Amino acid sequence: MFIQVLPHPSVWPWVPSLFLVHDRKRNAANQAQPTEPDLFFKPGLYRYTLPHVSGMALRELEPLMDQKSGRIDELESHRHEARERNSERWRSSIVLALLCASALYGAYTFCTRPNRHNSTPEDSSPSQMPFSPTYTCLPGQSCWPTTNQWIAFNQSINGHLQATIPWAAPCYTASPNETCQKIAKQYSNGVSRTAQYGSMEFLDWETCGMSQCALDSFNPTAPVTGTCTLGRLSTYHVDVRRPEDISRTLQLARHHGIRISIKNTGHDYFGRSSVANSLAIWTHNLKELKYHKTFRPKGCSARYENVGQIGAGIQAQEAWQYFEPLGMLVTVGAVGSVGLAGGFGQGGGHGPLGPAYGLMVDQALEFDVVTADGQQRTINECTDPDLFWAMRGGGGGNYAVLTSYKFQLHPAVPLNVYSFQAHWPKPTDITESKVHSDVIRALALNQTLFANHGVAGYNFIHPDHIVSLQIMPSSDTEAIKSVTSQWHDFLTNHPDLNITENSYYSFKTLSRWHQFTERPEIARNGPVGLGIIEAGRFIPRDLFASSNNIERLVDAVVTAMQFSFTNKGGGSAQLYATGPANQRDNSKTSVNPAWRDALWEVIMGAAWTTKDSIHARTQIQNTISASIQPFKALTPGGGCYMNEGDWTEENWQQTFFGTNYDRLLAVKRIYDPTSLFNCWKCVGWSGYDE
Ligand SMILES: Cc1cc2nc3c(=O)[nH]c(=O)nc-3n(C[C@H](O)[C@H](O)[C@H](O)COP(=O)(O)OP(=O)(O)OC[C@H]3O[C@@H](n4cnc5c(N)ncnc54)[C@H](O)[C@@H]3O)c2cc1C
């Protein structure tokens, strides 16, 4: 199969040099100045200059909104001056085009996604009632709250309003400093990146084109040059501690027409948790953890045993560390840093326990949420069946802000694993490579058997090696051997495989299993701190049901790999068998129905770093988008996991939500009629500002 990559014109924003407000020279000049921390927004771009007091920790500068410091006045008065300057500019007719751009940048961060021309927002469909773009107020405009209004708001939420500071800001200074060194050390650590608001897991959604505050991904201690800018990060964020903080934030946003964004860990592959010029709700510090021996959802008669309750900020590893000593398993994903209750727990949530127990949304029993009207509600299938259904699969960031997630736990059993790794010489053409076809065919032939026994699989097929893990949660620790015997014998006896691992393990706990996956050759916890581009597709079970279909599937995998390989995409395919293979009934959840019928989720992906030019990044994006085409051709009308797809996907309603889209949209209109929650290719997406 031949795939052509159409070059998309790059539309990364142009940042006028006029507003590049911080550089090393200037910083050096500042060093002679007195001790007042010089931390404020210049019109449009985030400006960070390290204070002239050596050793002052960045954290000490952060409570910008503390009225006693007076810095909010400074911050907002700079904004006011910018507003004045801008209106003068608009009156002038000199070099109109330049001034238009300057004024735009002068008031807010202009951040548009590349390639967005191929996306169709909800309101452009004539058959759909458009959501009004009500939440368009930008910093510097008259609708933006005044200094006093910000101060009053900050007081109402106990001082938890923060001006956003990019994580790597301390590295954009003239001289090396300890804070920067610490950040550089942790730059590729997925957990560290979630510990503050000012970083996302991937640079795609921290940066905005060349507007960024990033370090060199593979050499983060290397000195950086240029300006530290906010990129796609929000202007301000609320470090939420109580549901009331959320109600008040939503009230302010509604009143002033400000765009809201919601961030938990910042893992989202579509950048739905960071929106430039927004007021962000950061849920990271909602860290409640509870175990209920029995639990009855409010208003329901049914009682459940072994129920977990977590705050919205709990991450997978915090959950298993808490529930493991209680003898309970949680349906986490592959990586400890992902949040359980945000995008994962509202969009799907697959993992090593998926085929045995289902998705995270399958475990959900009750949520505490704050809806767009500011109301705090406890929702479940008895009290609010429509909203609860929509939030069990319809995706995070779109229906309400979730504060607490109550869900089914499972009595612990060992995780029994068959782990295999082998190398071979890199072929010139993967479509002609016998070893690739043999391995993929053998895996596909065994997949139905694996699924029927609740075996989950992570299979990484690279141009020159394979990493394959089959995981069977069971108290019968030997059962995995008989279920995988055919696959094991095939691999063991294949003459072209240079085997480096061919072993069975039994892990008593999830944390032991997780530790095992952190071995460098598996490295399920990384890489982060760079750019990642993904595209995915569900592969339905009928493609595993006949040898003819399996050949078509093998052909699609090698074609996609070869295309990716020759077009700077790396050439790897990830074949995940971690979905709800034995939970076919989708009546209680709103995940894409295609998932209930799938045995594989195929993911094609590639990385970029700050060393790659915008052109190179666009090329990688185009390669990955195109490399999923063979799977689309194989699965007409099919779909993809909304959390692991291609953010440039054109047919996004069908691809991410399938036949559930219309019902999801109807629920959205009831609970969020003005589209206060609005995220990229989420249900009812308005397309505004991205
Ligand atoms: C390294 C890595 C590994 C991954 N592994 C898996 C895996 O094994 N299985 C799997 O299913 N997925 C996996 N994912 C995908 C993951 O599920 C999504 O990225 C998911 O969106 C992460 O949710 P989050 O809340 O942690 O992230 P965030 O980026 O903070 O949020 C994601 C979305 O949820 C919204 N949101 C967050 N918190 C709330 C809240 N309290 N209320 C309402 N909306 C909220 C945000 O606005 C955003 O739209 C992985 C992602 C990465 C980067």
The ligand as an SDF file (V2000), in Angstrom:
LIG
                    3D

 53 58  0  0  0  0  0  0  0  0999 V2000
    3.1010    8.4150   29.5420 C   0  0  0  0  0  0  0  0  0  0  0  0
    1.6330    8.1530   29.3480 C   0  0  0  0  0  0  0  0  0  0  0  0
    1.1290    6.8850   29.5860 C   0  0  0  0  0  0  0  0  0  0  0  0
   -0.2220    6.6360   29.4280 C   0  0  0  0  0  0  0  0  0  0  0  0
   -0.7100    5.3750   29.6940 N   0  0  0  0  0  0  0  0  0  0  0  0
   -2.0270    5.1390   29.5810 C   0  0  0  0  0  0  0  0  0  0  0  0
   -2.5580    3.8600   29.8870 C   0  0  0  0  0  0  0  0  0  0  0  0
   -1.8380    2.9350   30.2210 O   0  0  0  0  0  0  0  0  0  0  0  0
   -3.8950    3.6800   29.7800 N   0  0  0  0  0  0  0  0  0  0  0  0
   -4.7310    4.6790   29.3960 C   0  0  0  0  0  0  0  0  0  0  0  0
   -5.9440    4.4750   29.3410 O   0  0  0  0  0  0  0  0  0  0  0  0
   -4.2560    5.8890   29.0960 N   0  0  0  0  0  0  0  0  0  0  0  0
   -2.9350    6.1450   29.1780 C   0  0  0  0  0  0  0  0  0  0  0  0
   -2.4460    7.3750   28.8610 N   0  0  0  0  0  0  0  0  0  0  0  0
   -3.3760    8.3900   28.3700 C   0  0  0  0  0  0  0  0  0  0  0  0
   -4.0500    9.0770   29.5490 C   0  0  0  0  0  0  0  0  0  0  0  0
   -5.1590    8.3240   29.9550 O   0  0  0  0  0  0  0  0  0  0  0  0
   -4.5260   10.4510   29.1130 C   0  0  0  0  0  0  0  0  0  0  0  0
   -3.4240   11.2440   28.7940 O   0  0  0  0  0  0  0  0  0  0  0  0
   -5.3830   11.1170   30.1680 C   0  0  0  0  0  0  0  0  0  0  0  0
   -6.0240   12.1960   29.5710 O   0  0  0  0  0  0  0  0  0  0  0  0
   -4.5820   11.5630   31.3640 C   0  0  0  0  0  0  0  0  0  0  0  0
   -5.4370   12.1190   32.3210 O   0  0  0  0  0  0  0  0  0  0  0  0
   -4.8870   13.1390   33.4250 P   0  0  0  0  0  0  0  0  0  0  0  0
   -6.0590   13.6040   34.1670 O   0  0  0  0  0  0  0  0  0  0  0  0
   -3.7950   12.4760   34.1400 O   0  0  0  0  0  0  0  0  0  0  0  0
   -4.2160   14.2700   32.4940 O   0  0  0  0  0  0  0  0  0  0  0  0
   -4.5440   15.7940   32.2000 P   0  0  0  0  0  0  0  0  0  0  0  0
   -3.7490   16.1000   30.9760 O   0  0  0  0  0  0  0  0  0  0  0  0
   -4.3070   16.6400   33.3540 O   0  0  0  0  0  0  0  0  0  0  0  0
   -6.0820   15.8340   31.8590 O   0  0  0  0  0  0  0  0  0  0  0  0
   -6.6200   15.1260   30.7660 C   0  0  0  0  0  0  0  0  0  0  0  0
   -8.0200   15.6400   30.4350 C   0  0  0  0  0  0  0  0  0  0  0  0
   -8.8790   15.4670   31.5550 O   0  0  0  0  0  0  0  0  0  0  0  0
   -9.3820   16.7130   32.0100 C   0  0  0  0  0  0  0  0  0  0  0  0
   -9.4280   16.6580   33.4600 N   0  0  0  0  0  0  0  0  0  0  0  0
   -8.3900   16.4450   34.2950 C   0  0  0  0  0  0  0  0  0  0  0  0
   -8.8160   16.4380   35.5620 N   0  0  0  0  0  0  0  0  0  0  0  0
  -10.1390   16.6550   35.5390 C   0  0  0  0  0  0  0  0  0  0  0  0
  -11.1420   16.7610   36.5390 C   0  0  0  0  0  0  0  0  0  0  0  0
  -10.8690   16.6300   37.8300 N   0  0  0  0  0  0  0  0  0  0  0  0
  -12.4210   16.9910   36.1510 N   0  0  0  0  0  0  0  0  0  0  0  0
  -12.7310   17.1250   34.8520 C   0  0  0  0  0  0  0  0  0  0  0  0
  -11.8150   17.0370   33.8730 N   0  0  0  0  0  0  0  0  0  0  0  0
  -10.5370   16.7950   34.2030 C   0  0  0  0  0  0  0  0  0  0  0  0
   -8.4490   17.7590   31.4310 C   0  0  0  0  0  0  0  0  0  0  0  0
   -9.0940   18.9850   31.2550 O   0  0  0  0  0  0  0  0  0  0  0  0
   -8.0750   17.1220   30.1190 C   0  0  0  0  0  0  0  0  0  0  0  0
   -9.0820   17.3440   29.1730 O   0  0  0  0  0  0  0  0  0  0  0  0
   -1.0980    7.6540   29.0030 C   0  0  0  0  0  0  0  0  0  0  0  0
   -0.5860    8.9240   28.7510 C   0  0  0  0  0  0  0  0  0  0  0  0
    0.7580    9.1680   28.9120 C   0  0  0  0  0  0  0  0  0  0  0  0
    1.2890   10.5200   28.6100 C   0  0  0  0  0  0  0  0  0  0  0  0
  1  2  1  0
  2  3  1  0
  2 52  2  0
  3  4  2  0
  4  5  1  0
  4 50  1  0
  5  6  2  0
  6  7  1  0
  6 13  1  0
  7  8  2  0
  7  9  1  0
  9 10  1  0
 10 11  2  0
 10 12  1  0
 12 13  2  0
 13 14  1  0
 14 15  1  0
 14 50  1  0
 15 16  1  0
 16 17  1  0
 16 18  1  0
 18 19  1  0
 18 20  1  0
 20 21  1  0
 20 22  1  0
 22 23  1  0
 23 24  1  0
 24 25  2  0
 24 26  1  0
 24 27  1  0
 27 28  1  0
 28 29  2  0
 28 30  1  0
 28 31  1  0
 31 32  1  0
 32 33  1  0
 33 34  1  0
 33 48  1  0
 34 35  1  0
 35 36  1  0
 35 46  1  0
 36 37  1  0
 36 45  1  0
 37 38  2  0
 38 39  1  0
 39 40  1  0
 39 45  2  0
 40 41  1  0
 40 42  2  0
 42 43  1  0
 43 44  2  0
 44 45  1  0
 46 47  1  0
 46 48  1  0
 48 49  1  0
 50 51  2  0
 51 52  1  0
 52 53  1  0
M  END
$$$$
